[in-house]
Amino acid sequence: MKCIKPILLSATLLLGGLVSPSLVMADDKPSIVEQGKDIAFKRAKGNCLACHLIIGGESPGNIGPPLVGMKLRFPDKAVLRAQIEDATVKNPYSMMPPFGKHGILSAAEIDKLIEFLYTL
């Protein structure tokens, strides 16, 4: 019995140390979807609301199509990524800025934006 108590105490401390930090870190950092929404809604970055209607957004534009049903419209994420990176490849007269080509958004920011758009 004397041997079991130190083993249980050690196991509890070890497992407690492994679980607690990950829980704290998870609460501090916004999810990828939340980060993508931030990119879409903020004027300093994606500013998708300037041209598109997005549910939950304020003062949407009407130049571009509403961003709804994105998984159905773009079942292949690579196609959506290509559209965001440089819409002029598919349509040379597109008014959509080439966010990737011109360095407006990084590849990581485009990934986050796509994850958010897939929730719409």
N, CA, C and O atoms as CSV, one atom per row, in Angstrom:
chain,resi,resn,atom,element,x,y,z
A,1,MET,N,N,0.820,-1.189,0.000
A,1,MET,CA,C,0.000,0.000,0.000
A,1,MET,C,C,0.864,1.253,0.000
A,1,MET,O,O,0.502,2.276,-0.581
A,2,LYS,N,N,2.038,1.152,0.676
A,2,LYS,CA,C,2.924,2.304,0.738
A,2,LYS,C,C,3.470,2.642,-0.648
A,2,LYS,O,O,3.728,3.812,-0.930
A,3,CYS,N,N,3.649,1.664,-1.506
A,3,CYS,CA,C,4.180,1.895,-2.859
A,3,CYS,C,C,3.125,2.485,-3.787
A,3,CYS,O,O,3.459,3.238,-4.701
A,4,ILE,N,N,1.886,2.160,-3.570
A,4,ILE,CA,C,0.813,2.596,-4.467
A,4,ILE,C,C,0.575,4.097,-4.355
A,4,ILE,O,O,0.360,4.757,-5.372
A,5,LYS,N,N,0.607,4.652,-3.146
A,5,LYS,CA,C,0.337,6.081,-2.967
A,5,LYS,C,C,1.319,6.963,-3.735
A,5,LYS,O,O,0.877,7.881,-4.425
A,6,PRO,N,N,2.631,6.729,-3.649
A,6,PRO,CA,C,3.547,7.566,-4.434
A,6,PRO,C,C,3.349,7.411,-5.943
A,6,PRO,O,O,3.497,8.377,-6.692
A,7,ILE,N,N,3.018,6.211,-6.384
A,7,ILE,CA,C,2.792,5.986,-7.816
A,7,ILE,C,C,1.551,6.744,-8.277
A,7,ILE,O,O,1.574,7.394,-9.322
A,8,LEU,N,N,0.466,6.665,-7.503
A,8,LEU,CA,C,-0.760,7.386,-7.848
A,8,LEU,C,C,-0.532,8.893,-7.837
A,8,LEU,O,O,-1.013,9.606,-8.717
A,9,LEU,N,N,0.196,9.369,-6.846
A,9,LEU,CA,C,0.490,10.795,-6.768
A,9,LEU,C,C,1.315,11.240,-7.979
A,9,LEU,O,O,1.032,12.279,-8.576
A,10,SER,N,N,2.314,10.470,-8.333
A,10,SER,CA,C,3.151,10.797,-9.495
A,10,SER,C,C,2.333,10.793,-10.784
A,10,SER,O,O,2.474,11.689,-11.616
A,11,ALA,N,N,1.487,9.793,-10.945
A,11,ALA,CA,C,0.652,9.696,-12.149
A,11,ALA,C,C,-0.311,10.874,-12.231
A,11,ALA,O,O,-0.510,11.440,-13.305
A,12,THR,N,N,-0.907,11.244,-11.105
A,12,THR,CA,C,-1.842,12.368,-11.076
A,12,THR,C,C,-1.138,13.664,-11.459
A,12,THR,O,O,-1.653,14.437,-12.267
A,13,LEU,N,N,0.022,13.901,-10.889
A,13,LEU,CA,C,0.773,15.116,-11.207
A,13,LEU,C,C,1.207,15.134,-12.666
A,13,LEU,O,O,1.144,16.172,-13.324
A,14,LEU,N,N,1.643,14.000,-13.166
A,14,LEU,CA,C,2.085,13.912,-14.550
A,14,LEU,C,C,0.931,14.168,-15.512
A,14,LEU,O,O,1.052,14.976,-16.433
A,15,LEU,N,N,-0.178,13.486,-15.300
A,15,LEU,CA,C,-1.332,13.658,-16.184
A,15,LEU,C,C,-1.937,15.041,-16.041
A,15,LEU,O,O,-2.358,15.638,-17.031
A,16,GLY,N,N,-1.984,15.552,-14.836
A,16,GLY,CA,C,-2.496,16.902,-14.620
A,16,GLY,C,C,-1.651,17.932,-15.342
A,16,GLY,O,O,-2.182,18.891,-15.902
A,17,GLY,N,N,-0.353,17.744,-15.334
A,17,GLY,CA,C,0.550,18.652,-16.032
A,17,GLY,C,C,0.404,18.581,-17.539
A,17,GLY,O,O,0.638,19.571,-18.232
A,18,LEU,N,N,0.021,17.426,-18.053
A,18,LEU,CA,C,-0.151,17.278,-19.498
A,18,LEU,C,C,-1.458,17.877,-19.986
A,18,LEU,O,O,-1.522,18.405,-21.096
A,19,VAL,N,N,-2.492,17.803,-19.176
A,19,VAL,CA,C,-3.817,18.245,-19.598
A,19,VAL,C,C,-4.016,19.739,-19.399
A,19,VAL,O,O,-4.526,20.411,-20.296
A,20,SER,N,N,-3.637,20.262,-18.279
A,20,SER,CA,C,-3.937,21.651,-17.938
A,20,SER,C,C,-3.389,22.681,-18.918
A,20,SER,O,O,-4.150,23.556,-19.332
A,21,PRO,N,N,-2.114,22.633,-19.318
A,21,PRO,CA,C,-1.624,23.663,-20.229
A,21,PRO,C,C,-2.358,23.697,-21.563
A,21,PRO,O,O,-2.588,24.777,-22.107
A,22,SER,N,N,-2.728,22.547,-22.097
A,22,SER,CA,C,-3.421,22.540,-23.380
A,22,SER,C,C,-4.801,23.161,-23.259
A,22,SER,O,O,-5.270,23.811,-24.194
A,23,LEU,N,N,-5.458,22.973,-22.125
A,23,LEU,CA,C,-6.766,23.588,-21.933
A,23,LEU,C,C,-6.645,25.100,-21.841
A,23,LEU,O,O,-7.481,25.819,-22.389
A,24,VAL,N,N,-5.650,25.581,-21.178
A,24,VAL,CA,C,-5.449,27.018,-21.046
A,24,VAL,C,C,-5.110,27.628,-22.395
A,24,VAL,O,O,-5.649,28.678,-22.747
A,25,MET,N,N,-4.234,26.999,-23.153
A,25,MET,CA,C,-3.842,27.531,-24.449
A,25,MET,C,C,-5.015,27.529,-25.419
A,25,MET,O,O,-5.127,28.440,-26.240
A,26,ALA,N,N,-5.884,26.540,-25.349
A,26,ALA,CA,C,-7.017,26.461,-26.263
A,26,ALA,C,C,-7.970,27.628,-26.042
A,26,ALA,O,O,-8.563,28.125,-26.999
A,27,ASP,N,N,-8.127,28.070,-24.808
A,27,ASP,CA,C,-9.038,29.168,-24.501
A,27,ASP,C,C,-8.476,30.515,-24.940
A,27,ASP,O,O,-9.243,31.429,-25.243
A,28,ASP,N,N,-7.164,30.654,-24.980
A,28,ASP,CA,C,-6.546,31.938,-25.276
A,28,ASP,C,C,-6.532,32.273,-26.765
A,28,ASP,O,O,-6.591,33.448,-27.127
A,29,LYS,N,N,-6.456,31.280,-27.623
A,29,LYS,CA,C,-6.294,31.512,-29.051
A,29,LYS,C,C,-7.623,31.313,-29.779
A,29,LYS,O,O,-8.280,30.289,-29.593
A,30,PRO,N,N,-8.031,32.297,-30.618
A,30,PRO,CA,C,-9.263,32.106,-31.389
A,30,PRO,C,C,-9.114,30.948,-32.374
A,30,PRO,O,O,-8.013,30.654,-32.839
A,31,SER,N,N,-10.219,30.302,-32.682
A,31,SER,CA,C,-10.187,29.182,-33.624
A,31,SER,C,C,-9.821,29.683,-35.023
A,31,SER,O,O,-9.854,30.883,-35.297
A,32,ILE,N,N,-9.476,28.752,-35.886
A,32,ILE,CA,C,-9.134,29.106,-37.267
A,32,ILE,C,C,-10.329,29.767,-37.950
A,32,ILE,O,O,-10.161,30.716,-38.717
A,33,VAL,N,N,-11.531,29.270,-37.674
A,33,VAL,CA,C,-12.739,29.857,-38.267
A,33,VAL,C,C,-12.918,31.294,-37.782
A,33,VAL,O,O,-13.232,32.181,-38.575
A,34,GLU,N,N,-12.720,31.529,-36.482
A,34,GLU,CA,C,-12.840,32.890,-35.942
A,34,GLU,C,C,-11.789,33.816,-36.551
A,34,GLU,O,O,-12.076,34.976,-36.847
A,35,GLN,N,N,-10.582,33.307,-36.735
A,35,GLN,CA,C,-9.526,34.109,-37.358
A,35,GLN,C,C,-9.887,34.428,-38.811
A,35,GLN,O,O,-9.633,35.533,-39.290
A,36,GLY,N,N,-10.479,33.459,-39.504
A,36,GLY,CA,C,-10.915,33.686,-40.881
A,36,GLY,C,C,-12.026,34.710,-40.972
A,36,GLY,O,O,-12.048,35.535,-41.885
A,37,LYS,N,N,-12.949,34.658,-40.022
A,37,LYS,CA,C,-14.035,35.643,-39.982
A,37,LYS,C,C,-13.463,37.034,-39.759
A,37,LYS,O,O,-13.903,38.001,-40.381
A,38,ASP,N,N,-12.492,37.131,-38.883
A,38,ASP,CA,C,-11.846,38.410,-38.608
A,38,ASP,C,C,-11.206,38.970,-39.883
A,38,ASP,O,O,-11.304,40.166,-40.156
A,39,ILE,N,N,-10.563,38.118,-40.645
A,39,ILE,CA,C,-9.946,38.544,-41.909
A,39,ILE,C,C,-11.023,39.030,-42.880
A,39,ILE,O,O,-10.845,40.053,-43.543
A,40,ALA,N,N,-12.130,38.308,-42.966
A,40,ALA,CA,C,-13.204,38.666,-43.896
A,40,ALA,C,C,-13.883,39.977,-43.525
A,40,ALA,O,O,-14.261,40.752,-44.403
A,41,PHE,N,N,-14.040,40.228,-42.225
A,41,PHE,CA,C,-14.816,41.378,-41.775
A,41,PHE,C,C,-13.989,42.648,-41.570
A,41,PHE,O,O,-14.539,43.749,-41.608
A,42,LYS,N,N,-12.690,42.514,-41.356
A,42,LYS,CA,C,-11.867,43.699,-41.061
A,42,LYS,C,C,-11.431,44.401,-42.341
A,42,LYS,O,O,-11.033,43.758,-43.313
A,43,ARG,N,N,-11.510,45.708,-42.326
A,43,ARG,CA,C,-11.107,46.497,-43.492
A,43,ARG,C,C,-9.607,46.424,-43.753
A,43,ARG,O,O,-9.166,46.576,-44.892
A,44,ALA,N,N,-8.831,46.195,-42.711
A,44,ALA,CA,C,-7.373,46.194,-42.855
A,44,ALA,C,C,-6.854,44.982,-43.622
A,44,ALA,O,O,-5.713,44.995,-44.083
A,45,LYS,N,N,-7.653,43.953,-43.766
A,45,LYS,CA,C,-7.172,42.726,-44.424
A,45,LYS,C,C,-8.062,42.354,-45.602
A,45,LYS,O,O,-7.989,42.978,-46.661
A,46,GLY,N,N,-8.900,41.337,-45.420
A,46,GLY,CA,C,-9.705,40.823,-46.523
A,46,GLY,C,C,-10.768,41.784,-46.998
A,46,GLY,O,O,-10.965,41.971,-48.199
A,47,ASN,N,N,-11.459,42.398,-46.039
A,47,ASN,CA,C,-12.511,43.369,-46.337
A,47,ASN,C,C,-13.542,42.824,-47.322
A,47,ASN,O,O,-14.004,43.545,-48.207
A,48,CYS,N,N,-13.899,41.562,-47.167
A,48,CYS,CA,C,-14.861,40.920,-48.065
A,48,CYS,C,C,-16.211,41.639,-48.055
A,48,CYS,O,O,-16.925,41.648,-49.058
A,49,LEU,N,N,-16.554,42.242,-46.910
A,49,LEU,CA,C,-17.838,42.935,-46.790
A,49,LEU,C,C,-17.941,44.159,-47.694
A,49,LEU,O,O,-19.047,44.639,-47.947
A,50,ALA,N,N,-16.838,44.665,-48.175
A,50,ALA,CA,C,-16.892,45.825,-49.061
A,50,ALA,C,C,-17.658,45.493,-50.343
A,50,ALA,O,O,-18.296,46.365,-50.933
A,51,CYS,N,N,-17.591,44.240,-50.767
A,51,CYS,CA,C,-18.223,43.839,-52.026
A,51,CYS,C,C,-19.281,42.753,-51.879
A,51,CYS,O,O,-20.133,42.600,-52.755
A,52,HIS,N,N,-19.239,41.996,-50.783
A,52,HIS,CA,C,-20.108,40.828,-50.635
A,52,HIS,C,C,-21.016,40.928,-49.417
A,52,HIS,O,O,-20.660,41.534,-48.406
A,53,LEU,N,N,-22.186,40.328,-49.531
A,53,LEU,CA,C,-23.068,40.133,-48.391
A,53,LEU,C,C,-22.603,38.885,-47.654
A,53,LEU,O,O,-22.449,37.819,-48.250
A,54,ILE,N,N,-22.383,39.030,-46.359
A,54,ILE,CA,C,-22.026,37.898,-45.506
A,54,ILE,C,C,-22.945,37.958,-44.302
A,54,ILE,O,O,-23.054,38.997,-43.651
A,55,ILE,N,N,-23.604,36.857,-44.004
A,55,ILE,CA,C,-24.496,36.810,-42.850
A,55,ILE,C,C,-23.712,37.198,-41.603
A,55,ILE,O,O,-22.640,36.656,-41.335
A,56,GLY,N,N,-24.263,38.143,-40.843
A,56,GLY,CA,C,-23.612,38.607,-39.622
A,56,GLY,C,C,-22.740,39.829,-39.835
A,56,GLY,O,O,-22.255,40.415,-38.867
A,57,GLY,N,N,-22.532,40.222,-41.075
A,57,GLY,CA,C,-21.702,41.389,-41.362
A,57,GLY,C,C,-22.535,42.657,-41.434
A,57,GLY,O,O,-23.719,42.621,-41.766
A,58,GLU,N,N,-21.899,43.778,-41.119
A,58,GLU,CA,C,-22.582,45.071,-41.164
A,58,GLU,C,C,-22.189,45.829,-42.425
A,58,GLU,O,O,-21.032,45.792,-42.845
A,59,SER,N,N,-23.149,46.509,-43.021
A,59,SER,CA,C,-22.951,47.338,-44.212
A,59,SER,C,C,-22.281,46.583,-45.359
A,59,SER,O,O,-21.224,46.994,-45.837
A,60,PRO,N,N,-22.892,45.479,-45.804
A,60,PRO,CA,C,-22.281,44.710,-46.892
A,60,PRO,C,C,-22.414,45.426,-48.232
A,60,PRO,O,O,-23.309,46.246,-48.435
A,61,GLY,N,N,-21.506,45.095,-49.130
A,61,GLY,CA,C,-21.574,45.614,-50.486
A,61,GLY,C,C,-22.428,44.702,-51.354
A,61,GLY,O,O,-22.839,43.622,-50.929
A,62,ASN,N,N,-22.687,45.153,-52.577
A,62,ASN,CA,C,-23.485,44.332,-53.490
A,62,ASN,C,C,-22.831,44.209,-54.869
A,62,ASN,O,O,-23.495,43.890,-55.855
A,63,ILE,N,N,-21.533,44.465,-54.923
A,63,ILE,CA,C,-20.808,44.350,-56.191
A,63,ILE,C,C,-20.569,42.882,-56.536
A,63,ILE,O,O,-20.754,42.462,-57.678
A,64,GLY,N,N,-20.155,42.111,-55.532
A,64,GLY,CA,C,-19.891,40.687,-55.721
A,64,GLY,C,C,-21.075,39.852,-55.266
A,64,GLY,O,O,-21.999,40.379,-54.646
A,65,PRO,N,N,-21.063,38.577,-55.558
A,65,PRO,CA,C,-22.164,37.702,-55.143
A,65,PRO,C,C,-22.180,37.520,-53.624
A,65,PRO,O,O,-21.142,37.629,-52.970
A,66,PRO,N,N,-23.369,37.241,-53.065
A,66,PRO,CA,C,-23.423,36.969,-51.624
A,66,PRO,C,C,-22.628,35.706,-51.299
A,66,PRO,O,O,-22.654,34.731,-52.050
A,67,LEU,N,N,-21.932,35.739,-50.186
A,67,LEU,CA,C,-21.120,34.588,-49.784
A,67,LEU,C,C,-21.972,33.670,-48.916
A,67,LEU,O,O,-21.936,33.730,-47.687
A,68,VAL,N,N,-22.732,32.827,-49.586
A,68,VAL,CA,C,-23.599,31.841,-48.931
A,68,VAL,C,C,-23.417,30.502,-49.639
A,68,VAL,O,O,-23.060,30.459,-50.816
A,69,GLY,N,N,-23.660,29.426,-48.926
A,69,GLY,CA,C,-23.564,28.094,-49.517
A,69,GLY,C,C,-22.212,27.818,-50.148
A,69,GLY,O,O,-22.135,27.220,-51.221
A,70,MET,N,N,-21.159,28.243,-49.497
A,70,MET,CA,C,-19.827,28.169,-50.107
A,70,MET,C,C,-19.343,26.732,-50.331
A,70,MET,O,O,-18.639,26.465,-51.305
A,71,LYS,N,N,-19.711,25.811,-49.445
A,71,LYS,CA,C,-19.313,24.404,-49.651
A,71,LYS,C,C,-19.980,23.828,-50.891
A,71,LYS,O,O,-19.383,23.029,-51.613
A,72,LEU,N,N,-21.216,24.237,-51.132
A,72,LEU,CA,C,-21.932,23.749,-52.314
A,72,LEU,C,C,-21.401,24.405,-53.587
A,72,LEU,O,O,-21.271,23.748,-54.620
A,73,ARG,N,N,-21.099,25.683,-53.512
A,73,ARG,CA,C,-20.607,26.408,-54.681
A,73,ARG,C,C,-19.168,26.048,-55.026
A,73,ARG,O,O,-18.781,26.036,-56.195
A,74,PHE,N,N,-18.384,25.755,-53.994
A,74,PHE,CA,C,-16.969,25.414,-54.183
A,74,PHE,C,C,-16.645,24.138,-53.417
A,74,PHE,O,O,-15.974,24.198,-52.387
A,75,PRO,N,N,-17.107,22.980,-53.897
A,75,PRO,CA,C,-16.824,21.740,-53.166
A,75,PRO,C,C,-15.333,21.416,-53.094
A,75,PRO,O,O,-14.892,20.697,-52.198
A,76,ASP,N,N,-14.569,21.944,-54.030
A,76,ASP,CA,C,-13.119,21.752,-54.032
A,76,ASP,C,C,-12.470,23.030,-53.486
A,76,ASP,O,O,-12.553,24.091,-54.106
A,77,LYS,N,N,-11.833,22.916,-52.333
A,77,LYS,CA,C,-11.213,24.089,-51.713
A,77,LYS,C,C,-10.147,24.718,-52.608
A,77,LYS,O,O,-9.913,25.925,-52.537
A,78,ALA,N,N,-9.510,23.923,-53.436
A,78,ALA,CA,C,-8.469,24.449,-54.330
A,78,ALA,C,C,-9.052,25.451,-55.327
A,78,ALA,O,O,-8.389,26.422,-55.694
A,79,VAL,N,N,-10.286,25.217,-55.763
A,79,VAL,CA,C,-10.938,26.134,-56.703
A,79,VAL,C,C,-11.247,27.458,-56.005
A,79,VAL,O,O,-11.042,28.529,-56.576
A,80,LEU,N,N,-11.739,27.380,-54.775
A,80,LEU,CA,C,-12.007,28.599,-54.003
A,80,LEU,C,C,-10.701,29.338,-53.724
A,80,LEU,O,O,-10.641,30.563,-53.825
A,81,ARG,N,N,-9.669,28.597,-53.378
A,81,ARG,CA,C,-8.353,29.205,-53.120
A,81,ARG,C,C,-7.863,29.950,-54.366
A,81,ARG,O,O,-7.374,31.075,-54.264
A,82,ALA,N,N,-7.992,29.330,-55.530
A,82,ALA,CA,C,-7.555,29.966,-56.777
A,82,ALA,C,C,-8.335,31.253,-57.035
A,82,ALA,O,O,-7.769,32.239,-57.506
A,83,GLN,N,N,-9.619,31.245,-56.730
A,83,GLN,CA,C,-10.462,32.429,-56.920
A,83,GLN,C,C,-10.004,33.570,-56.016
A,83,GLN,O,O,-9.941,34.722,-56.445
A,84,ILE,N,N,-9.685,33.246,-54.765
A,84,ILE,CA,C,-9.244,34.276,-53.819
A,84,ILE,C,C,-7.834,34.758,-54.169
A,84,ILE,O,O,-7.550,35.954,-54.113
A,85,GLU,N,N,-6.964,33.831,-54.526
A,85,GLU,CA,C,-5.577,34.204,-54.841
A,85,GLU,C,C,-5.497,35.128,-56.049
A,85,GLU,O,O,-4.774,36.124,-56.026
A,86,ASP,N,N,-6.240,34.800,-57.104
A,86,ASP,CA,C,-6.203,35.632,-58.309
A,86,ASP,C,C,-7.410,35.325,-59.186
A,86,ASP,O,O,-7.368,34.423,-60.023
A,87,ALA,N,N,-8.482,36.079,-58.987
A,87,ALA,CA,C,-9.720,35.867,-59.739
A,87,ALA,C,C,-9.551,36.195,-61.218
A,87,ALA,O,O,-10.350,35.751,-62.042
A,88,THR,N,N,-8.525,36.964,-61.562
A,88,THR,CA,C,-8.333,37.345,-62.967
A,88,THR,C,C,-7.846,36.187,-63.840
A,88,THR,O,O,-7.883,36.286,-65.066
A,89,VAL,N,N,-7.397,35.107,-63.234
A,89,VAL,CA,C,-6.998,33.932,-64.019
A,89,VAL,C,C,-8.223,33.349,-64.715
A,89,VAL,O,O,-8.169,33.003,-65.895
A,90,LYS,N,N,-9.314,33.243,-63.986
A,90,LYS,CA,C,-10.554,32.684,-64.540
A,90,LYS,C,C,-11.320,33.738,-65.348
A,90,LYS,O,O,-11.947,33.426,-66.360
A,91,ASN,N,N,-11.258,34.990,-64.881
A,91,ASN,CA,C,-11.967,36.081,-65.542
A,91,ASN,C,C,-11.058,37.315,-65.556
A,91,ASN,O,O,-10.934,37.996,-64.538
A,92,PRO,N,N,-10.428,37.608,-66.683
A,92,PRO,CA,C,-9.488,38.733,-66.747
A,92,PRO,C,C,-10.112,40.088,-66.397
A,92,PRO,O,O,-9.397,41.034,-66.069
A,93,TYR,N,N,-11.435,40.181,-66.467
A,93,TYR,CA,C,-12.121,41.441,-66.185
A,93,TYR,C,C,-12.703,41.492,-64.772
A,93,TYR,O,O,-13.473,42.396,-64.450
A,94,SER,N,N,-12.344,40.544,-63.945
A,94,SER,CA,C,-12.861,40.489,-62.578
A,94,SER,C,C,-12.461,41.738,-61.796
A,94,SER,O,O,-11.333,42.220,-61.902
A,95,MET,N,N,-13.404,42.248,-61.014
A,95,MET,CA,C,-13.115,43.391,-60.144
A,95,MET,C,C,-12.529,42.943,-58.812
A,95,MET,O,O,-12.066,43.770,-58.027
A,96,MET,N,N,-12.546,41.637,-58.555
A,96,MET,CA,C,-12.024,41.130,-57.288
A,96,MET,C,C,-10.503,41.252,-57.271
A,96,MET,O,O,-9.825,40.792,-58.190
A,97,PRO,N,N,-9.972,41.876,-56.220
A,97,PRO,CA,C,-8.510,42.004,-56.143
A,97,PRO,C,C,-7.837,40.637,-56.040
A,97,PRO,O,O,-8.382,39.733,-55.406
A,98,PRO,N,N,-6.678,40.471,-56.643
A,98,PRO,CA,C,-5.926,39.218,-56.510
A,98,PRO,C,C,-5.199,39.185,-55.158
A,98,PRO,O,O,-4.031,39.560,-55.056
A,99,PHE,N,N,-5.911,38.731,-54.133
A,99,PHE,CA,C,-5.425,38.810,-52.753
A,99,PHE,C,C,-4.100,38.091,-52.538
A,99,PHE,O,O,-3.247,38.582,-51.798
A,100,GLY,N,N,-3.914,36.949,-53.165
A,100,GLY,CA,C,-2.665,36.215,-53.003
A,100,GLY,C,C,-1.565,36.755,-53.889
A,100,GLY,O,O,-0.441,36.972,-53.437
A,101,LYS,N,N,-1.889,36.971,-55.145
A,101,LYS,CA,C,-0.903,37.430,-56.128
A,101,LYS,C,C,-0.278,38.765,-55.721
A,101,LYS,O,O,0.920,38.976,-55.905
A,102,HIS,N,N,-1.087,39.657,-55.172
A,102,HIS,CA,C,-0.591,40.978,-54.783
A,102,HIS,C,C,-0.132,41.038,-53.329
A,102,HIS,O,O,0.231,42.108,-52.842
A,103,GLY,N,N,-0.144,39.913,-52.634
A,103,GLY,CA,C,0.342,39.885,-51.256
A,103,GLY,C,C,-0.563,40.578,-50.257
A,103,GLY,O,O,-0.117,40.948,-49.170
A,104,ILE,N,N,-1.825,40.759,-50.607
A,104,ILE,CA,C,-2.779,41.361,-49.668
A,104,ILE,C,C,-3.013,40.404,-48.512
A,104,ILE,O,O,-3.066,40.814,-47.352
A,105,LEU,N,N,-3.153,39.126,-48.838
A,105,LEU,CA,C,-3.298,38.071,-47.830
A,105,LEU,C,C,-2.199,37.034,-48.037
A,105,LEU,O,O,-1.827,36.714,-49.166
A,106,SER,N,N,-1.691,36.521,-46.926
A,106,SER,CA,C,-0.702,35.436,-46.995
A,106,SER,C,C,-1.421,34.117,-47.275
A,106,SER,O,O,-2.647,34.043,-47.193
A,107,ALA,N,N,-0.669,33.097,-47.599
A,107,ALA,CA,C,-1.250,31.768,-47.828
A,107,ALA,C,C,-1.968,31.279,-46.574
A,107,ALA,O,O,-3.041,30.684,-46.671
A,108,ALA,N,N,-1.392,31.522,-45.400
A,108,ALA,CA,C,-2.020,31.104,-44.138
A,108,ALA,C,C,-3.322,31.862,-43.902
A,108,ALA,O,O,-4.294,31.283,-43.416
A,109,GLU,N,N,-3.352,33.151,-44.240
A,109,GLU,CA,C,-4.579,33.938,-44.073
A,109,GLU,C,C,-5.656,33.464,-45.037
A,109,GLU,O,O,-6.831,33.421,-44.673
A,110,ILE,N,N,-5.283,33.113,-46.244
A,110,ILE,CA,C,-6.257,32.586,-47.208
A,110,ILE,C,C,-6.825,31.265,-46.702
A,110,ILE,O,O,-8.025,31.023,-46.830
A,111,ASP,N,N,-5.983,30.411,-46.131
A,111,ASP,CA,C,-6.464,29.147,-45.554
A,111,ASP,C,C,-7.495,29.403,-44.461
A,111,ASP,O,O,-8.530,28.737,-44.420
A,112,LYS,N,N,-7.228,30.351,-43.583
A,112,LYS,CA,C,-8.160,30.685,-42.496
A,112,LYS,C,C,-9.451,31.250,-43.062
A,112,LYS,O,O,-10.537,30.911,-42.592
A,113,LEU,N,N,-9.341,32.103,-44.059
A,113,LEU,CA,C,-10.516,32.687,-44.699
A,113,LEU,C,C,-11.380,31.599,-45.327
A,113,LEU,O,O,-12.604,31.635,-45.204
A,114,ILE,N,N,-10.764,30.645,-45.990
A,114,ILE,CA,C,-11.504,29.543,-46.614
A,114,ILE,C,C,-12.233,28.727,-45.556
A,114,ILE,O,O,-13.385,28.343,-45.762
A,115,GLU,N,N,-11.589,28.459,-44.436
A,115,GLU,CA,C,-12.250,27.705,-43.358
A,115,GLU,C,C,-13.484,28.453,-42.868
A,115,GLU,O,O,-14.511,27.831,-42.595
A,116,PHE,N,N,-13.404,29.780,-42.751
A,116,PHE,CA,C,-14.575,30.569,-42.361
A,116,PHE,C,C,-15.639,30.509,-43.448
A,116,PHE,O,O,-16.811,30.275,-43.150
A,117,LEU,N,N,-15.253,30.715,-44.697
A,117,LEU,CA,C,-16.226,30.721,-45.792
A,117,LEU,C,C,-16.958,29.388,-45.897
A,117,LEU,O,O,-18.122,29.356,-46.296
A,118,TYR,N,N,-16.305,28.307,-45.551
A,118,TYR,CA,C,-16.945,26.993,-45.591
A,118,TYR,C,C,-18.006,26.826,-44.508
A,118,TYR,O,O,-18.765,25.857,-44.544
A,119,THR,N,N,-18.078,27.736,-43.555
A,119,THR,CA,C,-19.144,27.676,-42.545
A,119,THR,C,C,-20.391,28.409,-43.018
A,119,THR,O,O,-21.444,28.313,-42.387
A,120,LEU,N,N,-20.280,29.137,-44.120
A,120,LEU,CA,C,-21.415,29.938,-44.607
A,120,LEU,C,C,-22.314,29.122,-45.513
A,120,LEU,O,O,-23.316,29.633,-46.012
